[in-house]
Amino acid sequence: METKLTSAKKQVVIKTEGPTVLIGERINPTGKKKLSRALQKGDLELVRREAIDQVMAGADVLDVNVGALGVDEEVLLPEVVKVVMDAVDVPLCLDSTNPAALEKALKVYQGKPLVNSVTGQEGSLDRILPLVKKHRAAVIGLTMDDEGIPDDVDKRVAIAHKIVKRAEKMGIPREDVIIDCLTLSVGANERAGMVVIESIRRVKEELGVNLTIGASNISFGLPDRSIINNAFISVAICMGVTCPIVDVAKVRPAVLATDLLLGRDRYAIRYIKAYQQRQKREKMK
């Protein structure tokens, strides 16, 4: 299964059996006061720097979210998309729950983006999937519905089936639907990790689609979060996640090591190249 995303100049192919594609998460004001203030003021220089820094750190795709308090997403999301497209050449993941903002961003985007996201809720399916179809985008499907995020593996997998079935009925090919089985904190529920890992395994086995995950949610509220995050991302990749949404600079070494162990890095070329790049950057400091 291959999901192809493009910018004006570059194509990224997400493969169920290929190297892990990293979606950079940092252009998102949630929990980031400095970025929130900049977006509220319409100052997009920080966005531009975050885009460049993430790509230099190894991001293959960038998530773009402007959902800060007091921000008009319909105005700002397309403007931020243009700024990021001008700064870097990787494909973008347009991240908003506002269909009008998504449509305006899709109209200015050059290439085939990823839309983040649709859920199993009827309202979401009815509003988001037509936009995805119209603009020939790919879409992330979240395994939640009108009752929220299920604690049960079977229910999450059922929602994934529902999203894929509705997309295909609308003419969106299965390869353009990426499922997110949704990570919750193991600090709040010790079963949260096992539920999402088993959901990922089942979705891959039953639907064969590419999968993403918001990796850092797993450690929320706990100390030494990077230790938990790196362990989780490695297990998630082994189970079927192909394009996690991550802080690339923090997790890329663990991801490359996982790909190497899974036989996805011939002669360890990617791993060694990344090591050499890190050493070079350290010497320049």
DOSE-32026 format. One record per residue (C-alpha): x, y, z; residue in one letter. Coordinates in steps of 0.1 Angstrom, whole numbers. Layout:
BEGIN
((X Y Z) 'a');
...
***
This chain:
BEGIN
((0 0 0) 'm');
((15 33 -11) 'e');
((2 68 -2) 't');
((18 95 -24) 'k');
((20 131 -12) 'l');
((35 159 -32) 't');
((46 195 -28) 's');
((53 217 -58) 'a');
((88 201 -62) 'k');
((89 169 -42) 'k');
((71 136 -38) 'q');
((70 116 -6) 'v');
((58 80 -8) 'v');
((45 63 24) 'i');
((47 26 21) 'k');
((34 -1 45) 't');
((66 -20 42) 'e');
((90 9 34) 'g');
((111 33 55) 'p');
((92 52 81) 't');
((81 87 70) 'v');
((83 114 97) 'l');
((56 141 100) 'i');
((69 170 119) 'g');
((45 182 147) 'e');
((60 215 158) 'r');
((38 240 138) 'i');
((10 236 162) 'n');
((2 261 190) 'p');
((-12 236 214) 't');
((10 239 246) 'g');
((33 264 229) 'k');
((27 299 243) 'k');
((54 316 221) 'k');
((39 302 189) 'l');
((4 310 200) 's');
((13 347 206) 'r');
((30 349 173) 'a');
((0 335 154) 'l');
((-23 358 173) 'q');
((-2 388 162) 'k');
((0 375 126) 'g');
((38 372 130) 'd');
((48 342 108) 'l');
((86 344 112) 'e');
((86 317 139) 'l');
((65 295 117) 'v');
((90 299 89) 'r');
((119 290 112) 'r');
((101 260 127) 'e');
((95 247 91) 'a');
((131 250 81) 'i');
((144 236 114) 'd');
((122 205 112) 'q');
((132 197 76) 'v');
((168 201 85) 'm');
((162 177 114) 'a');
((148 151 89) 'g');
((111 157 86) 'a');
((96 143 54) 'd');
((62 160 58) 'v');
((51 190 80) 'l');
((19 192 100) 'd');
((5 228 99) 'v');
((-20 238 126) 'n');
((-29 274 136) 'v');
((-57 266 161) 'g');
((-48 292 188) 'a');
((-73 312 208) 'l');
((-85 343 190) 'g');
((-71 332 156) 'v');
((-93 333 125) 'd');
((-83 300 109) 'e');
((-100 307 77) 'e');
((-77 337 72) 'v');
((-45 324 88) 'l');
((-43 288 78) 'l');
((-40 295 40) 'p');
((-15 323 48) 'e');
((7 300 69) 'v');
((5 273 43) 'v');
((19 298 17) 'k');
((47 308 41) 'v');
((57 272 48) 'v');
((55 262 11) 'm');
((78 292 4) 'd');
((103 281 31) 'a');
((106 244 25) 'v');
((98 219 -3) 'd');
((83 190 16) 'v');
((46 181 14) 'p');
((23 194 41) 'l');
((-4 180 64) 'c');
((-32 205 67) 'l');
((-44 202 103) 'd');
((-78 218 112) 's');
((-112 208 125) 't');
((-127 238 105) 'n');
((-139 227 71) 'p');
((-140 263 57) 'a');
((-104 268 68) 'a');
((-93 235 53) 'l');
((-110 243 20) 'e');
((-92 277 17) 'k');
((-59 261 26) 'a');
((-65 233 0) 'l');
((-72 260 -27) 'k');
((-37 276 -22) 'v');
((-18 244 -17) 'y');
((5 233 -46) 'q');
((5 195 -49) 'g');
((-12 167 -31) 'k');
((-14 173 7) 'p');
((-25 152 36) 'l');
((-57 164 55) 'v');
((-57 160 93) 'n');
((-83 148 99) 's');
((-117 130 96) 'v');
((-133 110 124) 't');
((-160 83 125) 'g');
((-186 110 134) 'q');
((-212 114 108) 'e');
((-208 152 107) 'g');
((-171 149 102) 's');
((-175 123 74) 'l');
((-201 144 57) 'd');
((-180 176 58) 'r');
((-144 165 54) 'i');
((-145 136 29) 'l');
((-161 157 1) 'p');
((-132 182 5) 'l');
((-106 154 3) 'v');
((-123 141 -28) 'k');
((-127 175 -45) 'k');
((-90 184 -40) 'h');
((-76 149 -46) 'r');
((-59 149 -12) 'a');
((-51 121 12) 'a');
((-67 121 47) 'v');
((-60 109 82) 'i');
((-89 90 98) 'g');
((-91 91 136) 'l');
((-106 61 154) 't');
((-132 81 174) 'm');
((-169 87 169) 'd');
((-198 105 186) 'd');
((-191 86 218) 'e');
((-155 97 219) 'g');
((-123 75 218) 'i');
((-132 39 226) 'p');
((-113 20 253) 'd');
((-120 -12 234) 'd');
((-98 -24 205) 'v');
((-127 -39 186) 'd');
((-145 -5 186) 'k');
((-115 14 173) 'r');
((-109 -11 145) 'v');
((-146 -9 136) 'a');
((-144 29 133) 'i');
((-113 25 110) 'a');
((-134 1 88) 'h');
((-162 27 87) 'k');
((-139 55 76) 'i');
((-122 35 49) 'v');
((-156 22 36) 'k');
((-171 57 35) 'r');
((-140 71 17) 'a');
((-140 43 -9) 'e');
((-178 48 -15) 'k');
((-171 84 -22) 'm');
((-143 76 -47) 'g');
((-113 82 -24) 'i');
((-90 52 -29) 'p');
((-80 32 2) 'r');
((-43 41 -3) 'e');
((-53 77 3) 'd');
((-67 70 38) 'v');
((-42 69 67) 'i');
((-56 56 100) 'i');
((-47 71 134) 'd');
((-56 47 162) 'c');
((-52 75 188) 'l');
((-27 75 216) 't');
((-38 82 252) 'l');
((-15 86 282) 's');
((-3 55 300) 'v');
((0 77 331) 'g');
((-38 79 332) 'a');
((-45 44 321) 'n');
((-19 16 322) 'e');
((-38 -3 294) 'r');
((-37 27 270) 'a');
((-5 15 254) 'g');
((-17 -20 248) 'm');
((-50 -9 234) 'v');
((-35 14 208) 'v');
((-7 -11 199) 'i');
((-32 -39 194) 'e');
((-55 -16 174) 's');
((-26 -7 151) 'i');
((-18 -44 145) 'r');
((-54 -52 137) 'r');
((-59 -23 114) 'v');
((-28 -32 94) 'k');
((-39 -68 92) 'e');
((-75 -62 83) 'e');
((-73 -31 61) 'l');
((-37 -30 49) 'g');
((-36 8 51) 'v');
((-8 31 62) 'n');
((-10 43 98) 'l');
((0 73 118) 't');
((1 81 155) 'i');
((6 111 177) 'g');
((35 95 195) 'a');
((41 120 224) 's');
((6 117 239) 'n');
((16 83 253) 'i');
((38 99 280) 's');
((17 129 290) 'f');
((21 137 327) 'g');
((50 114 333) 'l');
((87 122 339) 'p');
((115 115 314) 'd');
((89 115 286) 'r');
((115 110 258) 's');
((123 75 272) 'i');
((87 64 270) 'i');
((81 81 236) 'n');
((111 64 219) 'n');
((101 30 233) 'a');
((66 35 221) 'f');
((74 47 187) 'i');
((96 17 181) 's');
((69 -7 191) 'v');
((43 12 171) 'a');
((65 10 139) 'i');
((69 -27 144) 'c');
((31 -31 146) 'm');
((24 -11 115) 'g');
((28 26 119) 'v');
((44 41 88) 't');
((42 79 92) 'c');
((41 90 129) 'p');
((35 126 138) 'i');
((65 135 160) 'v');
((90 160 172) 'd');
((115 149 146) 'v');
((147 161 162) 'a');
((140 141 194) 'k');
((128 108 179) 'v');
((145 104 145) 'r');
((175 84 158) 'p');
((152 59 175) 'a');
((131 57 143) 'v');
((161 51 121) 'l');
((174 24 145) 'a');
((140 7 143) 't');
((140 8 105) 'd');
((175 -6 105) 'l');
((165 -35 127) 'l');
((134 -42 106) 'l');
((156 -46 74) 'g');
((145 -13 59) 'r');
((179 4 57) 'd');
((203 -15 33) 'r');
((238 -15 47) 'y');
((226 10 74) 'a');
((231 39 50) 'i');
((204 61 64) 'r');
((214 54 100) 'y');
((250 62 93) 'i');
((243 93 72) 'k');
((221 107 100) 'a');
((248 100 126) 'y');
((274 119 105) 'q');
((250 148 101) 'q');
((245 150 139) 'r');
((282 149 145) 'q');
((287 177 120) 'k');
((261 199 136) 'r');
((276 192 171) 'e');
((310 204 158) 'k');
((295 236 145) 'm');
((280 246 178) 'k');
***
